[in-house]
Amino acid sequence: MLDCVVVEEFLQEKLEGIEIPEDISINDLVETFCKYIENDYYEWLKDNFKSFFNHGNPDWVWVKERIEHYSKD
C-alpha cells in the first residue's frame, strides 16, 4: 500500500547522522517500518470511519457538507 521508495527516502533523510547497526539492512528497516505504518494506518482508518459515519448512524447532511467542502480543494 505504501510507496516503499518514498518511505526509504524519508528514513534516509530522518536518520541522517544516526548510525544504523551493521546487522540491520536498510531494506529490512524500510519493510518493517512500512508494515508498522500500515498497521497504524488501518487502526486510524477504522477510527476515522466511525467518526465520519457517526458510529453507524450517518448524518448525511453533514456528509454532503464535507463532500462540498473537499470538492472545492
Sequence and secondary structure as in RCSB ss.txt:
>XXXX:A:sequence
MLDCVVVEEFLQEKLEGIEIPEDISINDLVETFCKYIENDYYEWLKDNFKSFFNHGNPDWVWVKERIEHYSKD
>XXXX:A:secstr
   HHHHHHHHHHHTTT    TTS HHHHHHHHHHHHHHHHHHHHHHHHHHHTGGG   HHHHHHHHHHHHT 
